[in-house]
Amino acid sequence: MLAPPIRKAHVRSARAVAAALGLVAVAACARHDAPGRPPEPGDKAVAVVADQTIWASDVKRQAVERGLIGEGEPLDVSSQTFHEVLDEVIDQKLLANEAMRRRLENDPQVKRRLAAARERILGDALIEAETERAASDSAIRSLYDEQVRLSKQTDEVHAQQIVTANQADADAARKQVAGGAAFDAVAMQRSIDAATRFNGGDLGYVALDAMPQAYAAALANAKPGDLVGPFRTDAGWVVLKLDDRRPEKPLSMEEARPQIVRFLNFTEVRDMIEHLRQKTPPRLLIGPAEDVPGAPHEPASAPPEPAASATPVAAAAAVVANPPEKTP
């Protein structure tokens, strides 16, 4: 017999079941707010379950935890996403209320899980408070100014390329361009580079220190209008035409802001955790970790990023394990 198809309501309920136990921890000690007393300035009551009000901020918090929106991003109460998440929050409250009616919070295993949920929420709240303080506008501006002062700006170059399979073809292409043929026409005719051939070999503006070493070396002393090459690369033999050269512009503060905030948050969380471990040293009751033969390992060259839906504690742990670079 075939299983019934999985419907959206089933998926929503599955998410609600996964989160319901954690909601019991909140519901067990929560005060039943009246619709006229919003928990946040400008908050809006959007539903009532039994005598419990669901606020727009409850739905937004759930959407952030799901990774549907970023922290601080708006979520219109009339949007489809808001209503889908609202349904999840309603399901969670219904399940939590039923669990409390059955007094499941008195079960010893449930008590342990509720205690763990409480610790996680408190840890998240501490990290949110500390990182908000650390990533102040003045701290962001100070670090940005420092990095602009310390950074070594290079040149940006705008070049076109022709890539050929051998030196003889490259010499012929250069001779054709030097004789007056349009570089982009020769690139479309002779280049074997699929990524740039059909736009006339245009590479756009690229920072010189971000180019492959062979390209950077060939263009190091070139002036706009110069033909450079041919020189050999892994892709073949290359002829370049330098169209423009200009000083590289540093990132604006707004462009650099996300990485600066991440660095400041990492520094604050790292220092706080180190301080807490020194203040209250943990005592392990087990031996050190051991490699299990045949166990899969994450590639060292590709550390995973913290998920958008991760809790602040989990995301902080991931950042501590994989700290960002300081230079924005």
N, C-alpha and C positions, 0 to 999 in steps of 0.2 A: 504494500500500500504506500502511495507517495505521500510524503510529508506535505502539510499545507504550506502555501507560499508565505514568506516572511513579509509582513506589511509594516508600513511606517509606524503604526501604533505599537506593534510588537517591539520594534527597535527602541522606540521611545520608552516603553515600559521596562525593557532590559536595562537601559541606562538608569532609569529611576530606581530599579531594584539595587543596582550597584552602589548608588549614592544614598539610599534610604537610611541605612544603618548609621552613616555619619550624620545625617540630619536628625536622628533621634538624639544624638548628643547635644545638638543645638536646641531642639524642641523641648528636651527634658528640663532645661533651665531657662528657656525663653519666656519673656513676659508677652502676653497676648496684647499686642498694640492695637489701639482703636484706629480706624481709618483716618481720624483727624489728627493723629500724632505721628507724622512721618519721621523715620529714623535718621534721615539726612535732609538738609535744606533743599527745598524744591522737589523732594521725592513725590511720587504719585502712587496711590493705591490702585492696583490693577486687577485684583481678584481677592476673594475671601473663601477660605476652606474651613468649615466649621466656624469657630470664632477667631481664626488666625488670618491676619491680613497679609497678602503678598504684595510687596512693593516693587516698583520698577527697578530699584537698586538690587533687589534679590535676583531678578531675572538677568540683569547686566552682569552681576557677579558670576552667575552660573555660565553665562555666555563666555566670559573671560576664561573661566576654568576649562571650558570645552575648547578654547582656542578659536572661537568664532569671531571674537573681536579682541583687540589689544587693550591693555590696561589704560583707562582714561578715554577710550574711543566712544563716540556716541552710539546709541542703539535706539532707533525710532520705535516707539511703542506700537505704531501701525504697521511695522514691517513683518514680513512672513517669518523671518528669523526670530524676532521677538516672540511671536505667538507660538512658534515651535518650542522655544526654550521655556516659555511660560507653561506650556503643557507639561513639560518635564518637571518643573518646579511643583506644579499642582500634584502630579503623580507622586513625587517624593514626599510631599506633606501628607497625602492620603496614606501612603505606606507607613510613614513614620508614626502617624496617629494610630493606625491599626496595631503596629508593633507595641506602642505604649499601652494601648487598651488591653493587649494580651500580656502586658508586664514583661516583655522580653528583655527590657533593660536590667532586670534582676538576675538574668542568667549569667553565671560566672564568666563564660567565654565572651558573652556580649559586653559585659562590664570591662573586660580587658581591651576589647576593640574600641569601646567608647573612650576609654582612657587614652589609647593611642591616638584616636582622632582629636581629642582635646589637646594633647601635646603637639600634634602637627599644626593645629590651628593657632595655638599660642606661638609656636616657633615661626610660623608664617607671618603672624602679626608683628613679631619683633623685627624680623628681617625687613618687612615692608616699611616699618617706622624708621629703622636705621638707614636704609638705602634712600628713602625719601629725603632724609636730612643730609646724607652724604652728597647726593647728586643735586645740590642746590644750584640755582642759576649762577651765583658767584663762583662756586667751585668749578662749574663747567667752563665758565669764561676764563678763570685762572689757568686751568689745565690747557685749554685751547691756545691761549696766548703763549704759554710756555712751549708748547709743541711747535707753533709757528716760528717762534724764535730759534728753536733748536734744529728744526728741520732743514735739510739741504735741498734746495730746489734745483731741479735740472731743467733741461730744455724739452719742450714738446715739438715734435716734427710732424709735418704732414707730407707723406710720400706716396708714390705709386710704385708698383712692382710688376716685373715680368719674371716668371719662374719657368725655367726650361729643364729638360731632362739631361742635357749635356752642355759643355762649355762652348762647343761650336755653334749650337743654336742660340746660346746667350750672346755670343759675339755678333752673330748675324742680326739679332734683335736690336742690340745697342747700335750697330752700324746703321740700321734702318731708321732708328729714332734720330741719331745724329745727322742723318741726311735730310731731315725735315719731316719725317712721318710723325703723325700724332701718336703720343705715347699710349693713350687709351686704346686707339685702334690697333696698335701692334700688340698690346696686352691681350685684347680680345681674340686676336688672330693666333698668337704664338704661345701665350702663357698656359701652363698646365695646372695652375692653382685654381681649383674649382671655387674656392671661397671668394676670390677677388677678380677672377678673369672677366666676368660679365659686367663688372662695374669699372672696367678700365684699369684694374690693378690698384684701385684706391684703398689705402690702408687707414685713411682718416688721421686724426691727431692722436699721437701716442707719445707718452713720456719716454725719453731716450733710455732711461734706466729700467724701463719696463719691457723693452724690446729684447729679442734674442741677442745673444752676445755678438754674433756675426753681423747682424744689422746695426747694432749700436756702434760697433767698431768702424764699420764702413761709413756711417753717417757722422761720426764724431766731429770731423772738421769740414763737413760739406756745407755749401751755401745754397740758398734757394736758386733753383734753376739748374743745379749740377746733375749730371748723370754719374751714377756710382756703380761700380762693378764691371763685369760680372764677378761674383764671389760665390764660393761653394757653401751650401747648407745641407741639412739632412733632407730637405724637401727637393733639392735640386740646385741648379745654378741661377743666381738672382741678379737682375739688373734693376736699379732703383733710380727714380727721378725725385729729387727733393723739391717740393712745391713751396713749403713755408717752414719757418723755424721761429719759435717764440718762447719766452720764459714760461715755465710751468706755473699755473695759478694754484695756490694752495686751496684746499677745501674750505668752503665757508663754514662758519661755526654751526649753522643749522645742518649742513651735510655731515659734519663730523660728530654732531651731538649724540646720535645713537651709540656710537662706539665709545665716546667719552663717558656717557652714562653707564655703559656696561663695565668699563674699566673702573670707574669710581665705586660702583656697586660691588664688583669683585674685591677691590681693596678693602672696603668696609667689612664685607662678610668674612673675608679671610682673617683680618685682624681681630674681629669679634670672636670668631671661633677659636683662634689661637689663644686669645686671652681667657676664654671660658675653659678651655682644656687645661691651661696652666693653673687656673684658679681652682678647678675641680678635676684633677687628673682621673681619667677613667682607668679601671683595673680590669683587664681582660682575663677571663677565666678559661680561655681556650688558647691553643697554640697558634703560631703565625700561619698565614695562608700558604697553601702549597699548590703547585701546578698539578692538575689532573691529566694524566696521559690521554691524549686524544681529544681533550676538551677544546672547543673552538675559541679563538682569540680575536678580539677586535683589531683591525689593522691600525698600527701605530700612526700611520700617516693620515688617517682620516678619523679623528675623534668626533663622536656624535655631538650635535648641538642639543641644548636642552629643549624639550618640546614646548610649543607655545602654551599647551594646556597644563604644563607641570606646575606643581605648587612652588611658591618661592623657596622653600627649603630644598626641594629637589633640584630646582633650577640653579640655586646657589651652589649646591654640591657639584653639579656638572660644571659650573664656571670655575670653581676652585680646582677641579681636576684638569680643566682645559682653559687656563687663563688667557684673556685676550691680549693682543699686543698693545703696548702703551701708546704708540704713535697713531693718532687718528688718521 
